[in-house]
Amino acid sequence: MFDKDVEVNRYIDEEVNLPIWYITWRTDSTEVFSIKINALTGKVISKEINEVRE
């Protein structure tokens, strides 16, 4: 978690009043992975892979 390419955030989705974990990480210089997790149930809400924008 002290890696500069990993970010962990927790917030409340105001629309549905649901706590969310949002985690992003980079494995190389071309892709960023992200995942949203329901903080109450642990269920994965979404996963994405995006290209790094300079």
C-alpha distance matrix in Angstrom:
0.0 3.8 5.4 8.2 9.0 6.3 7.4 7.9 11.3 14.1 17.7 21.2 23.3 26.5 28.8 28.2 26.7 23.7 20.1 17.7 14.0 13.3 10.5 10.9 10.0 12.4 13.7 16.6 18.4 20.4 18.4 15.7 14.9 14.6 15.2 16.6 16.8 19.5 17.9 21.1 21.9 18.7 20.9 19.5 21.3 20.7 19.1 19.6 19.5 20.6 21.7 20.2 22.6 23.5
3.8 0.0 3.8 6.3 8.6 7.4 8.8 10.2 13.4 16.4 19.8 23.5 25.6 28.6 31.1 30.9 29.2 26.5 22.9 20.6 17.0 16.0 13.2 12.9 11.6 13.1 14.5 16.6 18.0 20.5 19.2 16.9 16.9 16.9 18.1 19.6 20.2 22.8 21.1 24.5 25.5 22.4 24.5 23.0 24.5 23.7 21.9 21.9 21.3 21.9 22.4 20.3 22.5 22.8
5.4 3.8 0.0 3.8 5.4 5.5 8.2 10.7 14.2 17.6 20.8 24.5 26.1 29.3 31.4 31.4 30.2 27.4 24.0 21.2 17.5 15.8 12.5 11.2 9.0 9.8 10.9 12.8 14.3 17.0 15.8 13.9 14.4 15.2 16.9 19.1 20.2 23.3 22.2 25.7 26.3 23.0 24.5 22.5 24.0 22.6 20.3 19.8 18.7 19.1 19.3 17.2 19.5 19.8
8.2 6.3 3.8 0.0 3.8 5.6 7.6 11.0 13.8 17.5 20.3 24.1 25.5 28.4 30.6 31.0 29.9 27.4 24.2 21.3 18.0 15.7 12.7 10.7 8.8 9.1 11.1 12.2 12.6 15.3 14.6 12.7 14.0 14.8 17.1 19.2 20.9 24.0 23.2 26.9 27.7 24.5 25.7 23.4 24.3 22.6 20.3 19.3 18.0 17.6 17.4 14.8 16.6 16.6
9.0 8.6 5.4 3.8 0.0 3.8 6.8 10.3 13.4 17.1 19.8 23.4 24.3 27.4 29.2 29.5 28.9 26.2 23.2 20.0 16.7 13.9 10.7 8.0 5.4 5.3 7.8 9.1 9.9 12.1 11.0 9.0 10.3 11.6 14.3 16.9 18.9 22.3 22.0 25.7 26.1 22.7 23.6 20.9 21.7 19.6 17.0 15.8 14.3 14.1 14.0 11.8 14.3 14.9
6.3 7.4 5.5 5.6 3.8 0.0 3.8 6.8 10.2 13.7 16.7 20.3 21.4 24.7 26.6 26.5 25.7 22.9 19.8 16.6 13.1 10.8 7.4 5.8 4.3 6.8 9.3 11.7 13.0 14.6 12.5 9.7 9.6 9.8 11.7 13.9 15.6 18.8 18.3 22.0 22.5 19.1 20.2 17.9 18.9 17.3 15.1 14.7 14.0 14.5 15.5 13.9 16.3 17.5
7.4 8.8 8.2 7.6 6.8 3.8 0.0 3.8 6.6 10.3 13.2 16.8 18.1 21.2 23.3 23.4 22.4 19.8 16.7 13.7 10.5 8.1 5.7 5.2 6.4 9.4 12.5 14.8 15.5 16.6 14.3 10.9 10.5 9.4 10.8 12.1 13.7 16.6 15.9 19.7 20.7 17.7 18.9 16.8 17.3 16.1 14.7 14.5 14.7 15.0 16.4 14.8 16.7 18.1
7.9 10.2 10.7 11.0 10.3 6.8 3.8 0.0 3.8 7.0 10.3 13.9 15.6 18.8 21.0 20.7 19.4 16.7 13.3 10.6 7.2 6.0 4.6 6.7 8.8 12.4 15.2 17.9 18.9 19.7 16.9 13.3 12.0 9.9 9.9 10.2 11.0 13.5 12.3 16.1 17.3 14.6 16.2 14.6 15.3 14.9 14.2 15.0 16.0 16.9 18.9 17.8 19.7 21.4
11.3 13.4 14.2 13.8 13.4 10.2 6.6 3.8 0.0 3.8 6.7 10.4 12.3 15.3 17.8 17.7 16.2 13.8 10.5 8.2 5.8 5.1 6.3 8.8 11.8 15.3 18.4 20.9 21.5 21.9 19.1 15.3 14.0 11.1 10.7 9.7 10.5 12.1 10.9 14.6 16.5 14.4 16.0 14.7 14.6 14.7 14.9 15.8 17.4 18.0 20.3 19.3 20.6 22.4
14.1 16.4 17.6 17.5 17.1 13.7 10.3 7.0 3.8 0.0 3.8 7.2 9.7 12.6 15.3 14.8 12.9 10.4 6.9 5.5 4.5 6.1 8.6 11.8 15.0 18.6 21.6 24.2 24.9 25.1 22.1 18.3 16.5 13.2 11.7 9.5 9.4 9.8 8.1 11.6 14.0 12.7 14.4 13.9 13.6 14.7 15.8 17.3 19.5 20.4 23.1 22.4 23.6 25.7
17.7 19.8 20.8 20.3 19.8 16.7 13.2 10.3 6.7 3.8 0.0 3.8 6.4 9.0 11.9 11.9 9.9 8.3 5.6 5.4 6.7 8.0 11.3 14.1 17.6 21.1 24.3 26.7 27.0 26.9 23.8 20.0 18.4 14.9 13.4 10.5 10.7 10.3 9.2 12.0 14.7 14.2 15.4 15.0 13.9 15.1 16.8 18.2 20.8 21.4 24.1 23.6 24.4 26.5
21.2 23.5 24.5 24.1 23.4 20.3 16.8 13.9 10.4 7.2 3.8 0.0 3.8 5.8 8.8 8.5 6.1 5.4 4.3 6.0 8.9 10.6 14.3 17.2 20.8 24.2 27.4 29.8 30.1 29.7 26.5 22.8 20.9 17.2 15.3 11.9 11.6 10.0 9.3 11.1 14.1 14.5 15.3 15.4 13.8 15.7 18.1 19.8 22.8 23.5 26.5 26.3 26.9 29.2
23.3 25.6 26.1 25.5 24.3 21.4 18.1 15.6 12.3 9.7 6.4 3.8 0.0 3.8 5.6 5.9 5.4 5.1 6.1 6.8 10.2 11.1 14.9 17.4 21.2 24.4 27.5 29.8 29.9 29.0 25.8 22.2 20.4 16.6 14.7 11.2 11.5 10.0 10.7 12.3 14.5 15.0 14.9 14.6 12.2 13.9 16.7 18.3 21.5 22.1 25.3 25.5 25.9 28.6
26.5 28.6 29.3 28.4 27.4 24.7 21.2 18.8 15.3 12.6 9.0 5.8 3.8 0.0 3.8 5.6 4.9 7.1 8.9 10.4 13.8 14.7 18.5 20.8 24.6 27.7 31.0 33.1 33.0 32.0 28.9 25.4 23.8 20.1 18.4 14.9 15.2 13.4 13.9 14.9 17.4 18.4 18.2 18.2 15.6 17.3 20.2 21.6 24.7 25.1 28.1 28.2 28.2 30.7
28.8 31.1 31.4 30.6 29.2 26.6 23.3 21.0 17.8 15.3 11.9 8.8 5.6 3.8 0.0 3.8 5.8 8.0 10.8 11.9 15.5 16.2 19.9 22.1 25.9 28.9 31.9 34.0 33.9 32.5 29.4 26.1 24.3 20.7 18.8 15.4 15.8 13.8 15.2 15.8 17.7 18.9 18.0 17.9 14.8 16.6 19.8 21.2 24.6 25.0 28.2 28.8 28.8 31.6
28.2 30.9 31.4 31.0 29.5 26.5 23.4 20.7 17.7 14.8 11.9 8.5 5.9 5.6 3.8 0.0 3.8 5.5 9.0 10.6 14.4 15.8 19.5 22.2 25.9 29.1 31.9 34.3 34.6 33.3 29.9 26.5 24.3 20.6 18.1 14.4 14.0 11.4 12.8 12.8 14.4 16.1 15.3 15.8 13.1 15.7 19.2 21.2 24.8 25.8 29.1 29.9 30.4 33.4
26.7 29.2 30.2 29.9 28.9 25.7 22.4 19.4 16.2 12.9 9.9 6.1 5.4 4.9 5.8 3.8 0.0 3.8 6.9 9.6 13.3 15.3 19.0 22.0 25.7 29.1 32.0 34.5 34.9 34.0 30.6 27.1 24.9 21.1 18.6 14.9 13.9 11.1 11.4 11.3 13.8 15.6 15.7 16.6 14.6 17.2 20.5 22.6 26.0 27.0 30.3 30.7 31.3 33.9
23.7 26.5 27.4 27.4 26.2 22.9 19.8 16.7 13.8 10.4 8.3 5.4 5.1 7.1 8.0 5.5 3.8 0.0 3.8 6.3 10.0 12.4 16.0 19.2 22.8 26.3 29.0 31.7 32.4 31.6 28.1 24.5 22.0 18.3 15.5 11.7 10.3 7.3 7.7 7.9 10.4 11.9 12.1 13.1 11.5 14.4 17.5 20.0 23.4 24.8 28.2 28.6 29.6 32.4
20.1 22.9 24.0 24.2 23.2 19.8 16.7 13.3 10.5 6.9 5.6 4.3 6.1 8.9 10.8 9.0 6.9 3.8 0.0 3.8 7.0 9.9 13.3 16.7 20.1 23.8 26.5 29.3 30.2 29.7 26.3 22.6 20.2 16.5 13.8 10.3 8.7 6.4 5.3 6.9 9.9 10.5 11.7 12.5 11.6 14.1 16.7 19.1 22.2 23.6 26.8 26.9 28.1 30.6
17.7 20.6 21.2 21.3 20.0 16.6 13.7 10.6 8.2 5.5 5.4 6.0 6.8 10.4 11.9 10.6 9.6 6.3 3.8 0.0 3.8 6.3 9.7 13.1 16.6 20.2 22.8 25.6 26.5 26.0 22.5 18.8 16.4 12.6 10.0 6.6 5.6 5.0 5.0 8.1 10.0 9.3 10.0 9.8 8.9 10.9 13.1 15.4 18.4 19.9 23.1 23.4 24.7 27.4
14.0 17.0 17.5 18.0 16.7 13.1 10.5 7.2 5.8 4.5 6.7 8.9 10.2 13.8 15.5 14.4 13.3 10.0 7.0 3.8 0.0 3.8 6.5 10.1 13.3 17.0 19.6 22.6 23.7 23.5 20.0 16.4 13.9 10.4 8.1 5.7 5.0 6.5 5.8 9.6 10.9 9.0 10.3 9.5 9.7 10.8 12.0 14.1 16.7 18.3 21.3 21.3 23.1 25.5
13.3 16.0 15.8 15.7 13.9 10.8 8.1 6.0 5.1 6.1 8.0 10.6 11.1 14.7 16.2 15.8 15.3 12.4 9.9 6.3 3.8 0.0 3.8 6.8 10.4 13.9 16.8 19.5 20.3 19.9 16.6 12.8 10.7 7.2 5.9 4.6 6.5 9.1 9.5 13.2 14.1 11.7 12.2 10.1 9.9 9.6 9.9 11.2 13.5 14.7 17.6 17.5 19.2 21.8
10.5 13.2 12.5 12.7 10.7 7.4 5.7 4.6 6.3 8.6 11.3 14.3 14.9 18.5 19.9 19.5 19.0 16.0 13.3 9.7 6.5 3.8 0.0 3.8 6.9 10.6 13.3 16.1 17.3 17.3 14.0 10.4 8.2 5.6 5.4 6.6 8.4 11.6 11.8 15.5 15.9 12.9 13.5 11.1 11.7 10.7 9.7 10.6 11.9 13.3 15.9 15.6 17.9 20.2
10.9 12.9 11.2 10.7 8.0 5.8 5.2 6.7 8.8 11.8 14.1 17.2 17.4 20.8 22.1 22.2 22.0 19.2 16.7 13.1 10.1 6.8 3.8 0.0 3.8 7.1 10.2 12.7 13.6 13.6 10.5 6.8 5.5 4.3 6.6 9.0 11.6 15.0 15.5 19.2 19.4 16.3 16.5 13.5 13.9 11.9 9.8 9.3 9.6 10.4 12.5 12.0 14.4 16.7
10.0 11.6 9.0 8.8 5.4 4.3 6.4 8.8 11.8 15.0 17.6 20.8 21.2 24.6 25.9 25.9 25.7 22.8 20.1 16.6 13.3 10.4 6.9 3.8 0.0 3.8 6.7 9.3 10.8 11.4 8.7 5.8 5.4 6.6 9.2 12.3 14.5 18.1 18.5 22.1 22.0 18.6 18.9 15.9 16.8 14.5 11.8 10.8 9.8 10.6 11.8 11.0 14.0 15.9
12.4 13.1 9.8 9.1 5.3 6.8 9.4 12.4 15.3 18.6 21.1 24.2 24.4 27.7 28.9 29.1 29.1 26.3 23.8 20.2 17.0 13.9 10.6 7.1 3.8 0.0 3.8 5.6 7.1 8.1 6.1 4.7 6.2 9.0 12.1 15.5 17.9 21.6 22.2 25.8 25.5 22.0 22.0 18.9 19.6 16.9 13.7 11.9 9.7 9.8 9.9 8.8 12.2 13.8
13.7 14.5 10.9 11.1 7.8 9.3 12.5 15.2 18.4 21.6 24.3 27.4 27.5 31.0 31.9 31.9 32.0 29.0 26.5 22.8 19.6 16.8 13.3 10.2 6.7 3.8 0.0 3.8 7.1 8.2 6.9 7.3 8.2 11.5 14.2 17.8 19.9 23.7 24.3 27.7 27.0 23.4 23.3 20.2 21.4 18.7 15.2 13.6 11.0 11.7 11.4 10.9 14.5 15.9
16.6 16.6 12.8 12.2 9.1 11.7 14.8 17.9 20.9 24.2 26.7 29.8 29.8 33.1 34.0 34.3 34.5 31.7 29.3 25.6 22.6 19.5 16.1 12.7 9.3 5.6 3.8 0.0 3.8 5.7 6.3 8.2 10.4 13.8 17.0 20.6 23.0 26.8 27.6 31.0 30.5 26.8 26.6 23.4 24.2 21.2 17.6 15.3 12.1 11.8 10.3 9.4 12.7 13.6
18.4 18.0 14.3 12.6 9.9 13.0 15.5 18.9 21.5 24.9 27.0 30.1 29.9 33.0 33.9 34.6 34.9 32.4 30.2 26.5 23.7 20.3 17.3 13.6 10.8 7.1 7.1 3.8 0.0 3.8 6.2 8.3 11.5 14.8 18.3 21.7 24.5 28.2 29.0 32.6 32.3 28.9 28.5 25.1 25.4 22.2 18.8 16.0 12.7 11.2 8.8 6.9 9.7 10.0
20.4 20.5 17.0 15.3 12.1 14.6 16.6 19.7 21.9 25.1 26.9 29.7 29.0 32.0 32.5 33.3 34.0 31.6 29.7 26.0 23.5 19.9 17.3 13.6 11.4 8.1 8.2 5.7 3.8 0.0 3.8 7.1 10.3 13.6 17.2 20.6 23.7 27.3 28.7 32.1 31.6 28.2 27.4 23.8 23.8 20.3 16.9 13.7 10.1 8.4 5.6 5.2 8.4 9.8
18.4 19.2 15.8 14.6 11.0 12.5 14.3 16.9 19.1 22.1 23.8 26.5 25.8 28.9 29.4 29.9 30.6 28.1 26.3 22.5 20.0 16.6 14.0 10.5 8.7 6.1 6.9 6.3 6.2 3.8 0.0 3.8 6.5 10.0 13.4 16.9 19.9 23.6 25.1 28.5 27.8 24.5 23.6 19.9 20.0 16.5 13.1 10.0 6.5 5.6 4.5 5.4 9.1 11.6
15.7 16.9 13.9 12.7 9.0 9.7 10.9 13.3 15.3 18.3 20.0 22.8 22.2 25.4 26.1 26.5 27.1 24.5 22.6 18.8 16.4 12.8 10.4 6.8 5.8 4.7 7.3 8.2 8.3 7.1 3.8 0.0 3.8 6.6 10.3 13.6 16.7 20.3 21.6 25.1 24.7 21.5 20.8 17.3 17.2 14.0 10.8 8.2 5.7 5.2 6.1 6.2 9.5 12.2
14.9 16.9 14.4 14.0 10.3 9.6 10.5 12.0 14.0 16.5 18.4 20.9 20.4 23.8 24.3 24.3 24.9 22.0 20.2 16.4 13.9 10.7 8.2 5.5 5.4 6.2 8.2 10.4 11.5 10.3 6.5 3.8 0.0 3.8 7.0 10.6 13.4 17.1 18.6 22.0 21.3 18.0 17.2 13.6 13.9 10.9 7.5 5.8 4.6 6.4 8.9 9.8 13.0 15.9
14.6 16.9 15.2 14.8 11.6 9.8 9.4 9.9 11.1 13.2 14.9 17.2 16.6 20.1 20.7 20.6 21.1 18.3 16.5 12.6 10.4 7.2 5.6 4.3 6.6 9.0 11.5 13.8 14.8 13.6 10.0 6.6 3.8 0.0 3.8 7.0 10.1 13.7 15.2 18.6 18.2 15.1 14.4 11.0 10.9 8.2 5.7 5.2 6.5 8.2 11.3 12.1 14.6 17.6
15.2 18.1 16.9 17.1 14.3 11.7 10.8 9.9 10.7 11.7 13.4 15.3 14.7 18.4 18.8 18.1 18.6 15.5 13.8 10.0 8.1 5.9 5.4 6.6 9.2 12.1 14.2 17.0 18.3 17.2 13.4 10.3 7.0 3.8 0.0 3.8 6.5 10.2 12.0 15.2 14.5 11.5 10.6 7.3 7.5 5.7 4.4 6.4 9.0 11.4 14.8 15.8 18.2 21.3
16.6 19.6 19.1 19.2 16.9 13.9 12.1 10.2 9.7 9.5 10.5 11.9 11.2 14.9 15.4 14.4 14.9 11.7 10.3 6.6 5.7 4.6 6.6 9.0 12.3 15.5 17.8 20.6 21.7 20.6 16.9 13.6 10.6 7.0 3.8 0.0 3.8 6.9 9.0 12.1 11.9 9.6 8.7 6.0 5.3 5.3 6.6 9.1 12.2 14.2 17.7 18.6 20.5 23.6
16.8 20.2 20.2 20.9 18.9 15.6 13.7 11.0 10.5 9.4 10.7 11.6 11.5 15.2 15.8 14.0 13.9 10.3 8.7 5.6 5.0 6.5 8.4 11.6 14.5 17.9 19.9 23.0 24.5 23.7 19.9 16.7 13.4 10.1 6.5 3.8 0.0 3.8 5.9 8.7 8.3 5.8 5.7 4.5 5.4 7.3 9.1 12.2 15.3 17.7 21.2 22.0 24.1 27.1
19.5 22.8 23.3 24.0 22.3 18.8 16.6 13.5 12.1 9.8 10.3 10.0 10.0 13.4 13.8 11.4 11.1 7.3 6.4 5.0 6.5 9.1 11.6 15.0 18.1 21.6 23.7 26.8 28.2 27.3 23.6 20.3 17.1 13.7 10.2 6.9 3.8 0.0 3.8 5.5 5.7 5.2 5.4 6.4 6.5 9.7 12.3 15.5 18.8 21.0 24.5 25.4 27.2 30.2
17.9 21.1 22.2 23.2 22.0 18.3 15.9 12.3 10.9 8.1 9.2 9.3 10.7 13.9 15.2 12.8 11.4 7.7 5.3 5.0 5.8 9.5 11.8 15.5 18.5 22.2 24.3 27.6 29.0 28.7 25.1 21.6 18.6 15.2 12.0 9.0 5.9 3.8 0.0 3.8 5.9 5.6 7.9 9.3 10.1 12.9 15.0 18.0 21.0 23.1 26.4 26.8 28.6 31.2
21.1 24.5 25.7 26.9 25.7 22.0 19.7 16.1 14.6 11.6 12.0 11.1 12.3 14.9 15.8 12.8 11.3 7.9 6.9 8.1 9.6 13.2 15.5 19.2 22.1 25.8 27.7 31.0 32.6 32.1 28.5 25.1 22.0 18.6 15.2 12.1 8.7 5.5 3.8 0.0 3.8 6.0 8.2 10.9 11.7 15.1 17.6 20.8 24.0 26.3 29.7 30.3 32.2 34.9
21.9 25.5 26.3 27.7 26.1 22.5 20.7 17.3 16.5 14.0 14.7 14.1 14.5 17.4 17.7 14.4 13.8 10.4 9.9 10.0 10.9 14.1 15.9 19.4 22.0 25.5 27.0 30.5 32.3 31.6 27.8 24.7 21.3 18.2 14.5 11.9 8.3 5.7 5.9 3.8 0.0 3.8 5.4 8.8 10.4 13.9 16.3 19.8 23.0 25.7 29.2 30.2 32.4 35.3
18.7 22.4 23.0 24.5 22.7 19.1 17.7 14.6 14.4 12.7 14.2 14.5 15.0 18.4 18.9 16.1 15.6 11.9 10.5 9.3 9.0 11.7 12.9 16.3 18.6 22.0 23.4 26.8 28.9 28.2 24.5 21.5 18.0 15.1 11.5 9.6 5.8 5.2 5.6 6.0 3.8 0.0 3.8 6.4 9.0 11.8 13.5 17.1 20.0 22.8 26.2 27.2 29.6 32.5
20.9 24.5 24.5 25.7 23.6 20.2 18.9 16.2 16.0 14.4 15.4 15.3 14.9 18.2 18.0 15.3 15.7 12.1 11.7 10.0 10.3 12.2 13.5 16.5 18.9 22.0 23.3 26.6 28.5 27.4 23.6 20.8 17.2 14.4 10.6 8.7 5.7 5.4 7.9 8.2 5.4 3.8 0.0 3.8 6.2 9.3 11.4 15.2 18.4 21.3 24.9 26.3 28.7 31.8
19.5 23.0 22.5 23.4 20.9 17.9 16.8 14.6 14.7 13.9 15.0 15.4 14.6 18.2 17.9 15.8 16.6 13.1 12.5 9.8 9.5 10.1 11.1 13.5 15.9 18.9 20.2 23.4 25.1 23.8 19.9 17.3 13.6 11.0 7.3 6.0 4.5 6.4 9.3 10.9 8.8 6.4 3.8 0.0 3.8 5.8 7.6 11.4 14.6 17.6 21.2 22.7 25.1 28.4
21.3 24.5 24.0 24.3 21.7 18.9 17.3 15.3 14.6 13.6 13.9 13.8 12.2 15.6 14.8 13.1 14.6 11.5 11.6 8.9 9.7 9.9 11.7 13.9 16.8 19.6 21.4 24.2 25.4 23.8 20.0 17.2 13.9 10.9 7.5 5.3 5.4 6.5 10.1 11.7 10.4 9.0 6.2 3.8 0.0 3.8 7.2 10.5 14.2 16.7 20.4 22.1 24.0 27.3
20.7 23.7 22.6 22.6 19.6 17.3 16.1 14.9 14.7 14.7 15.1 15.7 13.9 17.3 16.6 15.7 17.2 14.4 14.1 10.9 10.8 9.6 10.7 11.9 14.5 16.9 18.7 21.2 22.2 20.3 16.5 14.0 10.9 8.2 5.7 5.3 7.3 9.7 12.9 15.1 13.9 11.8 9.3 5.8 3.8 0.0 3.8 6.8 10.5 13.0 16.8 18.7 20.7 24.1
19.1 21.9 20.3 20.3 17.0 15.1 14.7 14.2 14.9 15.8 16.8 18.1 16.7 20.2 19.8 19.2 20.5 17.5 16.7 13.1 12.0 9.9 9.7 9.8 11.8 13.7 15.2 17.6 18.8 16.9 13.1 10.8 7.5 5.7 4.4 6.6 9.1 12.3 15.0 17.6 16.3 13.5 11.4 7.6 7.2 3.8 0.0 3.8 7.1 10.1 13.8 15.8 18.3 21.7
19.6 21.9 19.8 19.3 15.8 14.7 14.5 15.0 15.8 17.3 18.2 19.8 18.3 21.6 21.2 21.2 22.6 20.0 19.1 15.4 14.1 11.2 10.6 9.3 10.8 11.9 13.6 15.3 16.0 13.7 10.0 8.2 5.8 5.2 6.4 9.1 12.2 15.5 18.0 20.8 19.8 17.1 15.2 11.4 10.5 6.8 3.8 0.0 3.8 6.4 10.1 12.4 14.8 18.3
19.5 21.3 18.7 18.0 14.3 14.0 14.7 16.0 17.4 19.5 20.8 22.8 21.5 24.7 24.6 24.8 26.0 23.4 22.2 18.4 16.7 13.5 11.9 9.6 9.8 9.7 11.0 12.1 12.7 10.1 6.5 5.7 4.6 6.5 9.0 12.2 15.3 18.8 21.0 24.0 23.0 20.0 18.4 14.6 14.2 10.5 7.1 3.8 0.0 3.8 7.0 9.6 12.4 15.8
20.6 21.9 19.1 17.6 14.1 14.5 15.0 16.9 18.0 20.4 21.4 23.5 22.1 25.1 25.0 25.8 27.0 24.8 23.6 19.9 18.3 14.7 13.3 10.4 10.6 9.8 11.7 11.8 11.2 8.4 5.6 5.2 6.4 8.2 11.4 14.2 17.7 21.0 23.1 26.3 25.7 22.8 21.3 17.6 16.7 13.0 10.1 6.4 3.8 0.0 3.8 6.5 8.8 12.4
21.7 22.4 19.3 17.4 14.0 15.5 16.4 18.9 20.3 23.1 24.1 26.5 25.3 28.1 28.2 29.1 30.3 28.2 26.8 23.1 21.3 17.6 15.9 12.5 11.8 9.9 11.4 10.3 8.8 5.6 4.5 6.1 8.9 11.3 14.8 17.7 21.2 24.5 26.4 29.7 29.2 26.2 24.9 21.2 20.4 16.8 13.8 10.1 7.0 3.8 0.0 3.8 6.3 9.6
20.2 20.3 17.2 14.8 11.8 13.9 14.8 17.8 19.3 22.4 23.6 26.3 25.5 28.2 28.8 29.9 30.7 28.6 26.9 23.4 21.3 17.5 15.6 12.0 11.0 8.8 10.9 9.4 6.9 5.2 5.4 6.2 9.8 12.1 15.8 18.6 22.0 25.4 26.8 30.3 30.2 27.2 26.3 22.7 22.1 18.7 15.8 12.4 9.6 6.5 3.8 0.0 3.8 6.5
22.6 22.5 19.5 16.6 14.3 16.3 16.7 19.7 20.6 23.6 24.4 26.9 25.9 28.2 28.8 30.4 31.3 29.6 28.1 24.7 23.1 19.2 17.9 14.4 14.0 12.2 14.5 12.7 9.7 8.4 9.1 9.5 13.0 14.6 18.2 20.5 24.1 27.2 28.6 32.2 32.4 29.6 28.7 25.1 24.0 20.7 18.3 14.8 12.4 8.8 6.3 3.8 0.0 3.8
23.5 22.8 19.8 16.6 14.9 17.5 18.1 21.4 22.4 25.7 26.5 29.2 28.6 30.7 31.6 33.4 33.9 32.4 30.6 27.4 25.5 21.8 20.2 16.7 15.9 13.8 15.9 13.6 10.0 9.8 11.6 12.2 15.9 17.6 21.3 23.6 27.1 30.2 31.2 34.9 35.3 32.5 31.8 28.4 27.3 24.1 21.7 18.3 15.8 12.4 9.6 6.5 3.8 0.0
